[in-house]
């Protein structure tokens, strides 16, 4: 099937190819996305990306014209995978101050509202913080489920947790490391959208380290704790004691 010129003319101005020495990806957007936060509608701009190596018959470092990119999407079975995206608020490119969050997908917490973790709370609260700041971005990282072990493996880890394992012990028992997440794609997208300083919303020193080592323009950190309950007290304590999460301050 031949992609019409009308379609390609629309898409070629909204899809960009970005790369560094280690990776390349296609970033689609911005797309106007009205979002309901606690009964109020706020307008975000949404972007989604796909690594170029997810597209069949694509050589490393090869930039496809939009016609070829669209033609290969139907061959790529992207619905069998997960794609990450970013919600951008305000004048993210030019604002002097902006806050960002690298949020790992949590099927149970973000979608179902599970109280076993604090992920759903952190997702909604960080979006509120971004709106209050006036400029920011929330990166929703789709291949980070269960600290990178995937949804089915996370279900097995939950079964082990119900028998007394903490979150770290459960991952290790399944022969995963404590945390396999990688932030390189998100950092590449961040650097394509903004060069000015950003403040990272996180309790996780590994996210800070990833940004610092990348050379990103990082100005600091703000913590994000809350929604503590009988269901997630041990989970949150394990984050601090076993995974080194920072409770407060701007370390």
Secondary structure as GFF3:
##gff-version 3
##sequence-region A 1 251
A	DSSP	alpha_helix	5	11	.	.	.	ID=ss1
A	DSSP	beta_strand	15	19	.	.	.	ID=ss2
A	DSSP	beta_strand	24	37	.	.	.	ID=ss3
A	DSSP	beta_strand	40	51	.	.	.	ID=ss4
A	DSSP	three_ten_helix	52	54	.	.	.	ID=ss5
A	DSSP	alpha_helix	66	73	.	.	.	ID=ss6
A	DSSP	three_ten_helix	78	80	.	.	.	ID=ss7
A	DSSP	beta_strand	85	89	.	.	.	ID=ss8
A	DSSP	beta_strand	99	104	.	.	.	ID=ss9
A	DSSP	pi_helix	107	111	.	.	.	ID=ss10
A	DSSP	alpha_helix	119	133	.	.	.	ID=ss11
A	DSSP	beta_strand	136	141	.	.	.	ID=ss12
A	DSSP	alpha_helix	145	148	.	.	.	ID=ss13
A	DSSP	alpha_helix	151	161	.	.	.	ID=ss14
A	DSSP	alpha_helix	167	173	.	.	.	ID=ss15
A	DSSP	alpha_helix	184	193	.	.	.	ID=ss16
A	DSSP	beta_strand	198	201	.	.	.	ID=ss17
A	DSSP	alpha_helix	205	214	.	.	.	ID=ss18
A	DSSP	beta_strand	218	222	.	.	.	ID=ss19
A	DSSP	alpha_helix	233	241	.	.	.	ID=ss20
###
